[in-house]
């Protein structure tokens, strides 16, 4: 069964055309309303609300769904359901799936570039950001089968034992995405899932279209439904519910407003979530491994040495 995707099947609505006089028709622009991406499908917001997305010149671009507390809960349920299967796959298989996503991202290069130009970037800037985002996704995909070797260790111990420390995914990660709508989004989401975590992503509020297009890519890729769930809407409304949700294991506050960070940290402490604070990252710089290791747990195993 095929999955719904694209701006058409993911919930765009058309106002059609109307007659402006006898024998003359005035065609109206299609005013699209994009849906959320939860569990590999494109549901409407439970609240029925949407908000207007404009370009850099304040011109109408589209309507985006305004996610509610219920939508956030549904996204967490989908992420939790997908976690055992995704984390249980071999690292090699996860890497292959993520490489395929990168290929499909590149296939949407022109669409992403057009959406980035609407945010105020020039044509060369938009093209460069798309290329950088694809390269960044490939870079993280390459870590899928290498992370354990780098982050784990064989520990020297006193006694006839083997002692190994191995990294394991922490679970469901909430990501408040930055306003770098594509490169920043990829740089926040890819490291969270490459190790086997699943994610609930709150997209950039002023520029959600690249996140929506990414959702369309994911829906037609080999990535299992629920591994990445994307919510659009007001971050100040959605983020607190993810911070307090007892089935969210970690939260990345990169895109949270500075005045909200301390409050969200306090809420996250209620169930001892791992918290990644905003760090003023330069998305064009070297990514490093910190965002991957931030959402890992370390398991240490003792085993007697055989004779």
Beta strands, then each sheet from edge to edge (+ up, - down):
strand 1: 17-21
strand 2: 24-27
strand 3: 33-34
strand 4: 50-54
strand 5: 60-65
strand 6: 153-154
strand 7: 161-169
strand 8: 172-176
strand 9: 198-202
strand 10: 228-231
strand 11: 250-252
strand 12: 274-276
strand 13: 296-304
sheet 1: 1+ 2-
sheet 2: 3+ 5+ 4-
sheet 3: 6+ 7- 13+
sheet 4: 10+ 9+ 8+ 11+ 12+
end
